[in-house]
């Protein structure tokens, strides 16, 4: 039997960063328009060779991300990025997208935190209307900044809860800034009705994931792959129904694992932990969401029934409205029956 097309499988995309969602062609075009010099790693040698398991490697990764962000100079650039990301998600079968952004990284160029957030939310509404993809925004604090900055962002996020913002995250190098230092910000976000979606368990081990659970009351954990090193932690995640946003291409691209086969996707899945596959930063890793499902099929031997369950986990773990979740879950069953 011919393999079912993964692009036709209804799913959600819960782990993608704002600038990192940009098309490579758009990066090159905007850089040319705004006279931004791009290093070879973002042009002729794209996608770049990355390794973030040491401080120097993470610095290079972050530097490339910052250079890419610098091509976003005006309102139309932001709207274009969001529109094209939604178009790409629609083409890959995503019915719901949650895009993560730290407004403090853009505020200086776009008249402050609030103005930039409102621009993104307006761009999201327009892109969703044009493509049919539901979109929620996750406002994320930066682990390398002071926890008081995170509280400011949490209050900002809560201000727009129910108006496009669906969650509060914590990103950047998890080796800098303990999860426990950000507990107050996450309490603000949770009291405001937002999902808690911190990164953890990528560059550090199981204790990083436990900190996300214990200190930040995580509903989902970005990455979380190092949970596989601790069977008792996997059991806890499964019992609590905490979704791990696993990003295989990113894990290999950053040197967390040497090959896609080493990513413990099967181990986590077999432990009953919900998994939502994600592309993380397609701009820097060179692949989008469908490729993550292809890796599950081609490298880890996932059957179509198991791929469908991955898609269901992504839907159930999302902040998508209940009626959309119901419709998408029915469409996953239809994918299995009819394709």
N, C-alpha and C positions, 0 to 999 in steps of 0.2 A: 504494500500500500504506500502511495506517495505521502511524504511527510506533510502534515498540515502546515499552512503558512503562518508563521509566528506573527507577522504584521497584522493578520486578521484576528488574532487572539485579543479579546478585550482585556485591558489591564490599566493600572494606574502607574504613574511615575512619581515616586515620593522622595527621591534623593537626587536633586540636580541643583547646582549653584547658578546664580544669576549670570555673571559674566561667563562662567564656564559653559553655559548653554548656547553661547553664540556660535553661529556657523563660521567655519574657518574662512570661507570666501568673504563673509561680511567683515571679519577682522581685518583682512588684507585691504579690502576696499575702504573701510573707514580710516584705517591708518594712512592710506594714500591721501584721502580727502583732507584729513586734519594734520598732515605732515608729522605723523608719529613714526619714528624709526622703530622697526621691528627687528629683533635679533634673528639670526638664521634659524634658530630653533623653532621660531613661529612662522617661518616662511619656507625656505628650501628644505629644511630638515624636519618639517612638521610631519607627524606629531613628534614632539620633543622626546628625547631619552631622559627619563626622570628617575630619581631615586631619593626618597625622603626619609629613609631609615636612620640617617644621621643629620646633625644640625645643618651642615653645609648643603646637603641635598634638599632639605626642606626649604632653606633660604632660596635656593635656585627656583624651586617650584613656585614659591610665593612671589618671587620677583617676576617670573613670567606671567603669573596671574595678574599682578599689579600693572604690568605693561599692557596686557590685554584690556584691562579695565580702563586704562587711560585713553582708549580710542572713543569711549562714550563721552561725547562733548556737549551734545544738545538733546533737547526733548525728543526730536525725531529719531535719534540714534537709539534711545531707550525704547521707544515705541516699536521700532523696527526689530530690535532684539527680541522683545516679548512676542511680537506677531510671528516672526520666523520660527521661534521655539515652539509656539503653539501649532504652527503648520507642520513642523517636523513630528511633533507628538501625534497629531492626527494621522499622519502617514504611517506611523508605527503602531497604530491601534490603541493609543492611550485615550481613554475617555475622561481622564482626570489627571491633572498635573499639580504638584506642589513645588513651587520654585522658592529656593531659599536665598535670602539677601540680607546683608548687613548694611543698613542705610548709612552708617557712619563712614563707610568707605567711599561714598558718593556725595555726601552732604555738602562738602566744600564747593563742588562744582555746580550743584543743583539747588542752591538757596536754602540749605539746611535739611535736617532730618525729616521734618514734617512735610516739607514741599516735595522732597524726593519720594517719600513713601506714597504721597497722594498721586504723584506722577505714575509710579509703578502700578498702583491699584487702578488708575484710570486706563493705563495701557493694557492691563490684564482684562478688564471688562470688555474693551474693544476687541482684543484678540480672541477672547472666549466667544463673543458674539459672532465673529467672522469665521471661526473654525469649528465651532460646536464642542470644543474641548473645555470642560470645566477646569477652572484654575484657582487654586488657593495660594496664598503667600505665607511663607514662614519667615519671620524676622529672627535673625540669628545674631547673638552676641559673639564677640571675638575673645577667645581664651587668653590672648596675649595682652589684652587691655584690662584696665582696673574693673573689679566687680561693680563699682558704682556706675560705670558706663553701661554695664549690662542691665542694671535696674532702670536706667533711663530708657533703654530700648524696650524693656519689658512693659513699662508704662505706655510707651508709644504703641507697642503691639496691641495691648489691651484696648487702647483708644479706638482701634480699628477692628476689634473682634466683631464678627458678624457682618463686617463690611469688606470682606476680602482676605483679612488676615486670619489664619486658621491655627497657627502654631508658633512656638518659640523654641529656637535652637541655640546650640553652642558649638562653634566650629574653630578652625585653625589647629595648630599643633597641640595635641592633647598632652604632650610632655611639659607644656608650659601652662600653668593655671589649673589648679585642682578643681574638679567638679564641685567639691564642698564649698569652695569660695563663692560659688554662684547660686547657692541655694535660695537666697533672698529674692533674686531676680526671678527664679523659676516659681517661687511661691506666688509672686505677683501675677505671673502669666497664668498659672493654674487656677488661681482664684478668679481670673478674668475669663475663664472658660476655654483657654487655649491648650492645645496638645503640647506636651513636653517632648522635644525631639533632639536631644543633644547627641553630638558625636562621641564615640568612645570605643575602645577595644579594637583599634586599628593599629596604631603605632605603639600602644601599650597593651598589657595583658588583661586577663579577666578582671583584675581589681578595678580597672578603669570602667568596665561595664557595671560592676557592682556599685560603684560610686554614682553612676548615672541613675541606677534604680533607687538607691538608698537616700541620696542627697537631693536628686532632682526629680524624683517621682516620674521617671521616663515612661511615656506611652510607647515610644519607639526609640531605638538607638541607631544612630547613623553608623554604619559599618558593623561593629560588634563581632567581627569574625573571630577575634581572639577568645571569644566565649567558648569556642570549641576545645580550648586547652583545659577546661574545667567542666566535667560532666555534671557536677552538682549545680553549677551556674546555668547550664543548658536546661536542666530540669526546672529551675526557678523561672527562667524565661518562658518556658512552655506552660508552666502552671499559671503564670500571670497573664499569658497571652501577649507578651511584649514583642512587637515586630522588630526584626533586625533588617535594616536597609543595606543589603549586601551588594557591593559594587565590584564584581570580579575583575573587569578590565582595569579599574582604578587600583585595585590591590596589587595587580601585577605591575602596572605602570609606575607605582611608587616604590616597588621593591619589597612590599610587605610579604609577598610570596613570589617565588621564582617563576612559576608558570601557572596558567589557569587551572591545571589539574591539581595543584597544591591548595587552592582555595577550598576550605572545608565546607563547601556548599551541601554536599550529600550528608555529611555528618550532622550539620545543623538541622537540615530538613528531617532526617530520620529521627532526631530527638524530639520532634513535634513542635519546634520553634517556628512561629510564622516568619516568613521571609518575603520582603518586597525587594525585588531586584532593582538596581539603579545604575545610572551611567556616571554620576558624580559630576564630572567636568568634561563633556564631550569635546570641547575646544582643545583641551590639553591631552586627552587620552585617545582621541581619534575614533571613538565609537559611541553609538547611542543605545537606546534601550533594547531594541530587538536583538542586538549583538549579545547582550547579557543572557537572554533566553536561548540564543543559539549556542552559547558556551555551555549552558546547563544541559542542553540536548546532546551536543557533539562531544563534549569533554567529560561530562559527569553522567551521561547515560540516562537523563531524565526522559521518561515516556511522555507522550502527549497528555495523558491523564495527570501526570505529576506537574507538567508545565501549566496545565489548567489550574491545579491547586496553588501553584506559585502566584498565578494571576488573581485567584480568589483571595489569597492572603494580602496581596497588594491593595485590593479593593476594600476588604474588611478593615485593614489597618489605616485607611485614609480618612481624611476629614470630609470626604464627599457627602453630599446630602443623602439621606436614607433612600429616597426614591431613585436616585441615580445609582447608588450601590445595588439596589434590588434589580434594576434593569440590566446593569452590567453583569451581575452574577448569572442572570438568566441567559445573557448573551454568551457567557463562557460555556455554559452547558450546551448551548446551540452550536458553538464552535466544535465541541467534541462530537456531537451527534451528526452534524451535517457536512463538515468539511472533510 
